[in-house]
Amino acid sequence: MAKPVMAIAEQRNGIFRKATYEVVSEGRRLADQLGTELVAVLLGSGIEGLSQQLAHYGANKVLMGDNEIFKNYSSEGYTKTILEAVKKVDPEIILLPASTFGKDLGPRLAAHLGVGLATDCVKLRLENGKLRAIRPMYAGKVLAEHELLAKPQIVSLRPNNFPALSPDASKTATIEPLNVPISAGDLRAVVKEFVSGEGGKVELTEANIIVSGGRGMKGPENFKILEELAAVLGAAVGASRSAVDAGWRPHSDQVGQTGKTVSPNLYIACGISGAIQHLAGMSSSKCIVAINKDPEAPIFQRADYGIVGDLFEVVPRLTEEFKKIIEK
Ligand SMILES: Cc1cc2nc3c(=O)[nH]c(=O)nc-3n(C[C@H](O)[C@H](O)[C@H](O)COP(=O)(O)OP(=O)(O)OC[C@H]3O[C@@H](n4cnc5c(N)ncnc54)[C@H](O)[C@@H]3O)c2cc1C
């Protein structure tokens, strides 16, 4: 049997991030094609109840590090423990989410193991049992296909790109404790607290629908009309860098090369011209709708649907129409 596939789970406060289900599901698909088992690694504090959820998405085995020290993510603690898991399992492939967590952890694991890493992949395929990782480069202008020569092959997966399997509650996994001696003194940096944004806000990278505003919004007060549309659609509100640089929105809302990479099912760009640095963060959205009064705006070249018009007229009308449809 081929060596196992390993999937690293990400949870916060005892709740899995959506990307975890995607990573575990993709791990299951690869393990099936390779005819091998899928081992998930789960670290946290008080997380015993969580491990079987990973089985529902296809993990055969869960290596669980349940320790007060893992209450919050720590670069050194997680890296040291996961390296032990890697030693134990000797996986062929390691998958992790390309979230902030995976962006910190992936390179550390690769450096310690002396292997390559393909980050922010949007597609994976196997060719003669070898993994091919497809990832956008040059701000999304090209898709590059990578072959990682050293083993294990580590890849991080862009959230919202890999469909999660439907969970099957009848599936169970073997749970094994992962006891690696770590004390507070081993950690040079400690995350004391996570301060989340406004309560109830949908996280951009996990959102299925995003309504974004750019310089065309003309001022911070006008984002109210996007928030109203977002509330009707259950969407998150994003922004271009111009809107963020102007101080209209917090940096955490910025979509793009120097902001967040998002892949929602629907991205509605309002008053955004479509600069390459903005497209870098949202062009893998499944359906792009652009509202812009300039018919020559570059965003229309990427949009699936374009509305040429004044957003201050178009957005409230869309909100009204969506409200009517949803209320039906
Ligand atoms: C190194 C680097 C990194 C960068 N990173 C990012 C990044 O992460 N994210 C990002 O977004 N940008 C980034 N940028 C900036 C990027 O180049 C653009 O400047 C920026 O995206 C433009 O924002 P915008 O589309 O909101 O503004 P503009 O380009 O000014 O476009 C505003 C648009 O609004 C339209 N408009 C105006 N009024 C209305 C109206 N009433 N109704 C409808 N439409 C209207 C206009 O026709 C225009 O197309 C980066 C730049 C650099 C150099």
The ligand as an SDF file (V2000), in Angstrom:
LIG
                    3D

 53 58  0  0  0  0  0  0  0  0999 V2000
    2.1780   46.5730   -4.6910 C   0  0  0  0  0  0  0  0  0  0  0  0
    0.7100   46.8650   -4.8150 C   0  0  0  0  0  0  0  0  0  0  0  0
   -0.1960   46.0830   -4.1420 C   0  0  0  0  0  0  0  0  0  0  0  0
   -1.5580   46.3530   -4.2540 C   0  0  0  0  0  0  0  0  0  0  0  0
   -2.4620   45.5410   -3.5880 N   0  0  0  0  0  0  0  0  0  0  0  0
   -3.7880   45.7490   -3.7770 C   0  0  0  0  0  0  0  0  0  0  0  0
   -4.7480   44.8920   -3.1480 C   0  0  0  0  0  0  0  0  0  0  0  0
   -4.4250   43.9850   -2.3910 O   0  0  0  0  0  0  0  0  0  0  0  0
   -6.0670   45.1360   -3.4070 N   0  0  0  0  0  0  0  0  0  0  0  0
   -6.4990   46.1470   -4.2250 C   0  0  0  0  0  0  0  0  0  0  0  0
   -7.7130   46.3020   -4.4080 O   0  0  0  0  0  0  0  0  0  0  0  0
   -5.6140   46.9610   -4.8070 N   0  0  0  0  0  0  0  0  0  0  0  0
   -4.2690   46.7970   -4.5810 C   0  0  0  0  0  0  0  0  0  0  0  0
   -3.3910   47.6750   -5.1370 N   0  0  0  0  0  0  0  0  0  0  0  0
   -3.9200   48.9200   -5.7660 C   0  0  0  0  0  0  0  0  0  0  0  0
   -4.4020   48.7320   -7.1850 C   0  0  0  0  0  0  0  0  0  0  0  0
   -3.3570   48.9140   -8.0840 O   0  0  0  0  0  0  0  0  0  0  0  0
   -5.5010   49.7830   -7.5010 C   0  0  0  0  0  0  0  0  0  0  0  0
   -4.9980   51.0570   -7.2530 O   0  0  0  0  0  0  0  0  0  0  0  0
   -6.7760   49.6110   -6.6960 C   0  0  0  0  0  0  0  0  0  0  0  0
   -7.2180   48.2720   -6.7370 O   0  0  0  0  0  0  0  0  0  0  0  0
   -7.8710   50.5080   -7.2600 C   0  0  0  0  0  0  0  0  0  0  0  0
   -8.9770   50.4710   -6.4230 O   0  0  0  0  0  0  0  0  0  0  0  0
  -10.4230   50.8110   -6.9850 P   0  0  0  0  0  0  0  0  0  0  0  0
  -10.7350   49.8890   -8.1100 O   0  0  0  0  0  0  0  0  0  0  0  0
  -11.3460   50.8420   -5.8290 O   0  0  0  0  0  0  0  0  0  0  0  0
  -10.2510   52.3160   -7.4560 O   0  0  0  0  0  0  0  0  0  0  0  0
  -10.1880   52.9520   -8.9120 P   0  0  0  0  0  0  0  0  0  0  0  0
   -9.1690   52.2600   -9.7580 O   0  0  0  0  0  0  0  0  0  0  0  0
  -10.0890   54.4150   -8.7170 O   0  0  0  0  0  0  0  0  0  0  0  0
  -11.6000   52.5730   -9.5240 O   0  0  0  0  0  0  0  0  0  0  0  0
  -12.8080   53.1300   -9.0970 C   0  0  0  0  0  0  0  0  0  0  0  0
  -13.8750   52.6700  -10.0630 C   0  0  0  0  0  0  0  0  0  0  0  0
  -15.1320   53.0780   -9.5950 O   0  0  0  0  0  0  0  0  0  0  0  0
  -15.9280   53.4210  -10.7290 C   0  0  0  0  0  0  0  0  0  0  0  0
  -16.9920   54.3390  -10.2550 N   0  0  0  0  0  0  0  0  0  0  0  0
  -16.8470   55.5920   -9.7580 C   0  0  0  0  0  0  0  0  0  0  0  0
  -18.0450   56.0760   -9.3900 N   0  0  0  0  0  0  0  0  0  0  0  0
  -18.9670   55.1110   -9.6440 C   0  0  0  0  0  0  0  0  0  0  0  0
  -20.3720   55.0300   -9.4930 C   0  0  0  0  0  0  0  0  0  0  0  0
  -21.0880   56.0300   -8.9420 N   0  0  0  0  0  0  0  0  0  0  0  0
  -20.9860   53.8870   -9.8770 N   0  0  0  0  0  0  0  0  0  0  0  0
  -20.2960   52.8740  -10.4210 C   0  0  0  0  0  0  0  0  0  0  0  0
  -18.9620   52.9030  -10.5950 N   0  0  0  0  0  0  0  0  0  0  0  0
  -18.2990   54.0110  -10.2130 C   0  0  0  0  0  0  0  0  0  0  0  0
  -14.9710   54.0640  -11.6950 C   0  0  0  0  0  0  0  0  0  0  0  0
  -15.4530   53.9790  -13.0310 O   0  0  0  0  0  0  0  0  0  0  0  0
  -13.7110   53.2080  -11.4780 C   0  0  0  0  0  0  0  0  0  0  0  0
  -13.6670   52.1270  -12.4000 O   0  0  0  0  0  0  0  0  0  0  0  0
   -2.0060   47.4380   -5.0360 C   0  0  0  0  0  0  0  0  0  0  0  0
   -1.0760   48.2320   -5.7220 C   0  0  0  0  0  0  0  0  0  0  0  0
    0.2600   47.9490   -5.6040 C   0  0  0  0  0  0  0  0  0  0  0  0
    1.2290   48.8210   -6.3560 C   0  0  0  0  0  0  0  0  0  0  0  0
  1  2  1  0
  2  3  1  0
  2 52  2  0
  3  4  2  0
  4  5  1  0
  4 50  1  0
  5  6  2  0
  6  7  1  0
  6 13  1  0
  7  8  2  0
  7  9  1  0
  9 10  1  0
 10 11  2  0
 10 12  1  0
 12 13  2  0
 13 14  1  0
 14 15  1  0
 14 50  1  0
 15 16  1  0
 16 17  1  0
 16 18  1  0
 18 19  1  0
 18 20  1  0
 20 21  1  0
 20 22  1  0
 22 23  1  0
 23 24  1  0
 24 25  2  0
 24 26  1  0
 24 27  1  0
 27 28  1  0
 28 29  2  0
 28 30  1  0
 28 31  1  0
 31 32  1  0
 32 33  1  0
 33 34  1  0
 33 48  1  0
 34 35  1  0
 35 36  1  0
 35 46  1  0
 36 37  1  0
 36 45  1  0
 37 38  2  0
 38 39  1  0
 39 40  1  0
 39 45  2  0
 40 41  1  0
 40 42  2  0
 42 43  1  0
 43 44  2  0
 44 45  1  0
 46 47  1  0
 46 48  1  0
 48 49  1  0
 50 51  2  0
 51 52  1  0
 52 53  1  0
M  END
$$$$
